[in-house]
Amino acid sequence: MQSNDQSEDFYSRFYEQLETSQAWPGVYFFKFIVKSESPHLENLKSFFDAKEAIFSEKKSSKNTFTSLSIKIEMHSPEQVIEIYKKSSKLEGIIAL
């Protein structure tokens, strides 16, 4: 498990990458891996405005995992990081 300092260091570097890699506001592509039986898949989807987000799900060959991709316009790097921080609190969610 990462310490809070390491985590903040990661998010600080990630913020800089987001800031320089694209224009804001802009479309951002999130991708997560979730255990298929996880109750958190719907929780994860609730972090996004369903009217604006484009969701794509794909099950693994043995239906053990579900890949969830979300394409949505985000207003800032902070907004992207907020989603990742919230998702990190859900058990069994892997952010890619």
Residue frames as qw, qx, qy, qz and C-alpha x, y, z in Angstrom:
[[0.000, 0.888, 0.459, 0.000, 0.00, 0.00, 0.00],
 [0.402, 0.506, -0.024, 0.763, 1.28, 3.46, -0.90],
 [0.276, -0.458, -0.441, 0.721, 1.90, 6.06, 1.77],
 [0.185, 0.882, 0.381, -0.206, 0.02, 9.33, 1.47],
 [0.136, -0.757, 0.329, 0.548, 3.23, 11.19, 0.49],
 [0.308, -0.096, 0.807, 0.495, 3.91, 8.73, -2.34],
 [0.281, 0.622, 0.728, 0.063, 0.31, 9.00, -3.44],
 [0.076, 0.920, 0.141, -0.358, 0.40, 12.82, -3.48],
 [0.242, -0.545, 0.564, 0.572, 3.71, 12.68, -5.34],
 [0.345, 0.222, 0.842, 0.352, 2.12, 10.41, -7.95],
 [0.211, 0.798, 0.563, -0.043, -0.90, 12.69, -8.38],
 [0.091, -0.838, 0.126, 0.523, 1.33, 15.76, -8.62],
 [0.237, -0.304, 0.719, 0.578, 3.30, 14.19, -11.49],
 [0.278, 0.447, 0.829, 0.190, 0.10, 12.91, -13.09],
 [0.119, 0.869, 0.317, -0.360, -1.39, 16.43, -12.92],
 [0.098, -0.674, 0.408, 0.608, 1.63, 17.83, -14.78],
 [0.256, -0.002, 0.857, 0.446, 1.32, 15.12, -17.46],
 [0.227, 0.665, 0.711, -0.021, -2.38, 15.83, -17.89],
 [0.008, 0.851, 0.085, -0.518, -1.77, 19.57, -18.06],
 [0.052, -0.597, 0.540, 0.591, 0.76, 19.24, -20.86],
 [0.303, 0.021, 0.906, 0.294, -0.72, 16.29, -22.79],
 [0.099, 0.549, 0.736, 0.384, -4.01, 17.83, -23.88],
 [0.097, -0.321, -0.039, -0.941, -6.15, 20.95, -24.00],
 [0.111, -0.415, -0.811, 0.398, -8.70, 21.60, -21.26],
 [0.764, -0.009, 0.526, -0.373, -11.62, 21.24, -21.30],
 [0.382, 0.424, -0.720, -0.394, -11.26, 18.12, -23.40],
 [0.929, -0.058, -0.200, -0.307, -12.39, 14.55, -23.94],
 [0.155, -0.549, 0.795, -0.207, -10.67, 12.12, -21.59],
 [0.806, 0.055, -0.529, -0.259, -10.63, 8.32, -21.85],
 [0.472, -0.484, 0.629, -0.384, -10.80, 6.38, -18.56],
 [0.754, 0.113, -0.616, -0.197, -10.24, 2.62, -18.41],
 [0.473, -0.450, 0.602, -0.459, -10.82, 0.34, -15.43],
 [0.520, 0.041, -0.846, -0.114, -10.70, -3.40, -14.79],
 [0.551, -0.311, 0.370, -0.680, -13.32, -4.70, -12.35],
 [0.123, 0.000, 0.990, -0.072, -14.01, -8.19, -11.04],
 [0.286, -0.250, -0.646, -0.662, -17.21, -9.18, -12.81],
 [0.459, -0.548, -0.699, 0.002, -19.04, -10.07, -9.60],
 [0.282, -0.102, -0.346, 0.889, -18.00, -6.80, -7.91],
 [0.002, -0.795, -0.591, 0.134, -20.82, -4.63, -6.59],
 [0.246, -0.651, 0.021, 0.718, -18.63, -1.61, -7.28],
 [0.343, 0.229, 0.604, 0.682, -19.10, -1.55, -11.05],
 [0.031, -0.798, -0.522, -0.301, -22.29, 0.49, -10.70],
 [0.408, -0.805, -0.121, 0.413, -20.67, 2.69, -8.03],
 [0.462, -0.238, 0.382, 0.764, -17.86, 3.44, -10.46],
 [0.191, 0.491, 0.609, 0.592, -20.31, 4.35, -13.22],
 [0.200, -0.869, -0.451, 0.042, -22.08, 6.72, -10.83],
 [0.444, -0.526, 0.056, 0.723, -18.95, 8.91, -10.71],
 [0.173, -0.014, 0.513, 0.841, -19.75, 10.02, -14.26],
 [0.462, 0.374, 0.170, -0.787, -22.64, 12.00, -15.70],
 [0.551, 0.185, 0.808, 0.097, -24.52, 9.24, -17.53],
 [0.483, 0.803, 0.282, -0.207, -25.95, 11.76, -20.02],
 [0.220, 0.890, -0.355, -0.185, -22.50, 12.84, -21.16],
 [0.349, -0.495, 0.788, 0.111, -20.38, 9.73, -20.68],
 [0.793, 0.313, -0.405, -0.331, -19.97, 7.02, -23.28],
 [0.610, -0.422, 0.647, -0.177, -19.58, 3.68, -21.49],
 [0.731, 0.356, -0.538, -0.224, -18.15, 0.55, -23.04],
 [0.656, -0.433, 0.573, -0.232, -17.97, -2.79, -21.22],
 [0.710, 0.366, -0.579, -0.166, -16.22, -5.96, -22.26],
 [0.848, -0.424, 0.271, -0.165, -16.06, -9.20, -20.28],
 [0.108, -0.562, 0.805, 0.156, -12.93, -11.33, -20.15],
 [0.507, 0.164, -0.757, -0.378, -13.01, -14.70, -21.92],
 [0.367, -0.187, -0.888, 0.205, -13.88, -16.51, -18.67],
 [0.329, -0.734, -0.352, -0.478, -16.20, -13.72, -17.45],
 [0.634, -0.365, -0.429, 0.530, -13.94, -13.18, -14.44],
 [0.237, -0.418, -0.076, 0.873, -13.26, -9.51, -15.16],
 [0.340, 0.824, 0.442, 0.096, -15.02, -6.65, -16.87],
 [0.397, -0.024, 0.128, 0.908, -13.16, -3.92, -18.70],
 [0.078, 0.864, 0.469, -0.162, -14.98, -0.60, -18.35],
 [0.387, 0.095, 0.205, 0.894, -14.03, 2.26, -20.66],
 [0.032, 0.844, 0.456, -0.279, -15.50, 5.73, -20.28],
 [0.370, 0.256, 0.256, 0.856, -15.14, 8.56, -22.73],
 [0.155, -0.862, -0.472, 0.097, -16.25, 11.93, -21.36],
 [0.270, 0.708, -0.065, 0.649, -15.44, 15.61, -21.56],
 [0.604, -0.536, -0.361, 0.467, -13.59, 16.77, -18.48],
 [0.059, 0.982, 0.105, 0.145, -13.02, 20.39, -17.54],
 [0.039, -0.854, 0.483, -0.193, -9.61, 20.12, -15.88],
 [0.516, 0.283, -0.781, 0.208, -6.85, 17.76, -14.75],
 [0.224, -0.207, 0.656, -0.690, -8.17, 18.16, -11.19],
 [0.778, 0.065, 0.082, -0.620, -11.51, 16.71, -12.28],
 [0.780, 0.285, -0.550, -0.083, -9.75, 13.66, -13.79],
 [0.268, 0.302, -0.770, 0.494, -7.66, 13.12, -10.65],
 [0.496, -0.168, 0.418, -0.743, -10.75, 13.41, -8.45],
 [0.888, 0.109, -0.195, -0.402, -12.32, 10.47, -10.33],
 [0.673, 0.298, -0.647, 0.201, -9.18, 8.36, -9.92],
 [0.032, -0.305, 0.672, -0.674, -8.97, 9.16, -6.19],
 [0.703, -0.077, 0.240, -0.665, -12.62, 8.17, -5.67],
 [0.886, 0.205, -0.349, -0.227, -12.18, 4.97, -7.67],
 [0.404, 0.405, -0.739, 0.357, -9.10, 4.01, -5.64],
 [0.361, -0.247, 0.598, -0.672, -11.34, 3.69, -2.56],
 [0.877, 0.089, -0.003, -0.472, -13.44, 0.97, -4.21],
 [0.562, -0.363, 0.742, 0.049, -12.20, -2.55, -3.57],
 [0.672, 0.193, 0.692, 0.179, -11.31, -4.63, -6.61],
 [0.464, 0.873, 0.139, -0.058, -11.07, -1.72, -9.09],
 [0.639, -0.229, 0.312, 0.665, -7.91, -1.39, -11.16],
 [0.297, 0.896, 0.039, -0.328, -7.37, 1.89, -13.00],
 [0.766, 0.142, 0.341, 0.526, -5.34, 1.74, -16.19]]
